[in-house]
Structure formats: structure tokens, C-alpha cells
Amino acid sequence: MGRDTNLKIIVLISADAEWRVIQKLFPNAKYQVSPYGEWFYTDLKSSLHYPIMFFHGGWGKIAAAASTQYIIDRWMPNLIINLGTCGGFEDEIERGTIFLVDKTIVYDIIEQMGNLEEHIAHYSTKINLDWLTEPYPHQVKPSLLVSGDRDLLVEEIPHLKSHYGAVAGDWESGAIAWVAQRNKIQILILRGVTDLVGTSGGEAYNNLQMFEESAFVILSKLVEQLPDWIHAATHN
């Protein structure tokens, strides 16, 4: 991206549980309010020469798309970084794995009048990461992520694996990536696996405490590593 002391970077956080982690990590931040959630500036106590904004966009595709467009229209950032969580497929991935998302697929479209695959393709986004050169600052797994406005259904996992090559899914990354690409804004999505879903169900289903505890571990790690990712993004 090249170094720019006026560079505007917005860290977009989606789920409410993920934002509660941010509130714990930045208890003294000066929080302000948008139509979608809170936001604040911070310097991350690093050597960065410009402030970073954290923005709570909200959970699900509607809030994710709307809040992404909102921050683009209001601040026109050079880079949006989405930090968050996802559910992994049992026997395909391990808890704690951090995905560097290179493609998103919105899979929960039901089309009975036209061509389903054309509609799926319309809301699929190939994320350009050519500006982020290897070696990456931290260990990640480049991968696609499937997004839907629902938790992963056990009976759908075989299809998601065989048809899309997916190993994990979330609620928001598909909408965020799609809107960013439409606006020609660079996007970096880093999401960590909090829980696994398999034939016996989901580890976090009916166990919100387990998800929130895992989300705290994942988000804390991602925030700790964030200055290194920003450095990598701005010094290429």
C-alpha cells in the first residue's frame, strides 16, 4: 500500500460478543455512537504515526453491509480490517486457527425461479491480497469463508465442504467483503475459529459462555497482533 502518514484504517468488529471484548481491552477509550454501534480512535500504544479507528458494525449481513457502507461514505478509509470469529468444521480445522480470508461466499441464498449458482456467484467476493506480501507477520491459514445469516447447520456441512471447499463459516464477512469491493476499498479479514460444528452438533450451540470465552481469546490475540498486520500492510 505504501507508507502514508494520513492513512485511514478502520477496524470493523461485527458481533456484540466480539465488541464486548474490545470494550474490555480498551476500557478508557473515548467511545462515540453511530447508527450501528460505538466507535473510537486509538494509537494501539505502538509506533504507528496515525490513529486507528475501531467500529462496531453489528451482527448479520444487514448490519454488516450497512455499516461497511456507512464508514466508507463517512470516512473513506484506505483499508478496512475486519477482526472476528467463525465456526470451524469438525475434522477439517482446529479451534484457534486464524483465517486470512481470500474469498467469501454467501451460501444461504434460496433461489427457485432462476439459476442458483449465478446468484451465489453474484454475492461471492475474491479478495485481492496481492498488496500483502509473504511472509505474513503471524501464522494464518489463507482460506475462503462461507457466510450466512444463521449458525452452521450440521446437515449442510457436507455440501459446503464438497461444493465450495469450505472449512469454516461466519455471519458477516461475505457482506463486508462484497461492499468493500464495490467501493474499491482494500479489505483485510482475519477471523479465528472459536468452536467446531460436526455430526454431533455445535460445541457452542446452547453454550453461549463457551463462545464468549473463546471469542475473548481470539479477539485479544488479533488485537495484540494488529500493529504487525498494519505495519505489513503499510510498508509494501
N, C-alpha and C positions, 0 to 999 in steps of 0.2 A: 504493500500500500504506500510505502514511502513515509518518511517522518514529517509530521505536520503539528506544530505546537497548538494549532487551533482545531485539531481533530476532535470531532464529537462522537463519542462512543456511548451507546445506551445498552445497559444490561437489562434484558427483559426477563422477568420472572412471572410464571403463569399461575400455578396452583396456589390456593390460600395457604396450605400447609407449608409450601416452599417459601412463601413470603414471610411466614412466621419465623422461619429460620433466619431470614435476612434481618428481621427486626431484632432478634436476639444477638446477631453478630454486630449490628450497628445500633446499639441502644441510644446513643447520643446524637444520632443524625437529625437534621432538621427536616422532618417529614412534611411534604406538601401533598395536596389532594388533586386528582384529576377525575374525570367522569368514570374512570375504570378502576382506580386504586391509588395508593400512595406512591410518591417518588421522592428521591433526594439525591443530592450530589455528594461525592466523597473523593478523596485522593488516594484511598486504599493504603495510606501510610507507606507509599512506595516512592520510587524516583520518577514517577510519571510527571510530565510537565503540563498536564491538563486534567480537569476534573472528569470523573466518570459518573454517569447517572444510573441509578438503579430504579427501575419502574415496574410496578405491579400491574400486569396486564389482565389478569383474571383467567379462570379455567374454562376449557372448552373452546371449540372452533369459533363461535361467535365473538366472544370476548377477545380471543387471540387475534383474529383478523382485524377487528375494530380498533383495538389498542395499538396494534402494529401500525395501522394507517394513521392513527392519531399522532403517534410520536414522530412519524415521518413528516406529516404535514406541519406539525408544530416546531420541530427542532431540526429536521432534515439531517439526520446523523450520517456520518461516513460509514459507520459499522454498527450493526445490531448484533449483540451476543445474547443468545437465549441459553440460560443455565436452568437445568431442571432434572426431572426424574423420568423413569419409564419402567414398564414391567417387562421382564425377560421371559423367554420361552424355556421351560424346564428341559434340561439335557442339551440345550443349544448354547447357553451362555451362563456365566456365573454372576451371582449377586456382587455388586460393587464395580462391575465393568463400566467404564466411561466410554460412551459412544461419541465419536466425531461424525456427525451426521452428514452424509454426502448426497442423500436423496430422501425425499419424503413422499409417501403415498397415502392419500386419503381413501381408505378402503371401505368405509361404511356407507357408500352410496348404493341405493337400491333403484335401479332403472328398469322399467318394464315396458317402455314404449320405443326405446331406441337401442343403441349399442352400448352395453355397459362398459366395455373396455375403453371405448372412446371417452366416456365420462370420467372413468378412473384416470386415464391419461391426462385429461384436461386439468385435473387438480393434483397431478404429480409434479414434483419440482426436483430437477437435478441441480444441486448446489455447486456452484463454481468455487473450488478451493485452491485454484492454481496460485493464488497470491500467498498462500500459507505453505511455505516450503518445509520439507523434511530435513533433518529430524525434528519431530514435534517436541515442544518443551516438556510434555508429560506423556505417559503411556496412555494411549487411547486405541479404540477399535473403530476404524472407519467403517461405516455401515449405513444402509438405508434404515429408515424407521417408518412404520405404518402408524397412521393417526386416525382416530375415530372418536366420536362423541359418546364413548362408553368404555368401560373397562373391558379388557380382553375376555372373550367368551371361549371357554375350553373347546367347544365343538368347532370353532372357527380356526383354531391354531394350525391344524394340518394343512388347510387351504392356504393360509397366509405364508406358511413355510414353503410349500411346494410351488405356489403360483407366483409369489413375489420374492422369495428368498429371504423373508423377514425372520429375525430372531428376537425382536422386541417391538413394543408399541407404546404409544402415549396418546394424549388428547389434543395437543396444541401445535406441535412442531410443523405439521403439514400446512396449517393456515398461516403461521408466521412466515415460513419459507416462501409460500406462494405470493403473499402480499409484498414481501421484501423484493422478490424477483421482479414483480410487476412494476415496482418503483425504481428498479435498478440500484438497489441498496445492498451492499455486501452483508452477508449473514454468516454467523458462526454459531452452530448449535452443538452444545455439549450436554449430554444427558446421561445420568448414571442409573444403573439397574438397582431398584430398591427391593424388589420381590420377584418371585418366579411364579408362572402360571403353567400348570400341567394337567395331566389326566385326572388328578385328584382335586383340582380346583386351584384357587389362587392363595398364596401364603398370606397375603394382606387382606383378602376378602373377609369381611366381618371382623377385621382386626386392624382398626384404624391406628391404634397405638403403634403397632409394628411398622406400618407405613411411615408414620410421623417420625419415629425414631430413626428409621433408615434414611428418610429424607434429610434429617438433620446431619447425618454423617456425610451423605452425598453432597449436599449444598455447602457445607462447611469446607469440604475438600475442594470443591470447584471454586469457591470464593478465594481460598488460600492460593490456588494456582492461577487465578485470574490475571495478576500482573504479568506473569510469564507468557500467557497467551496474548495479552495485549502487546507486550514487547515484540513477540514473534510477528504479530500482525502489522505492526507499525514500523518495523525495521527491515522489511523486504523490498 
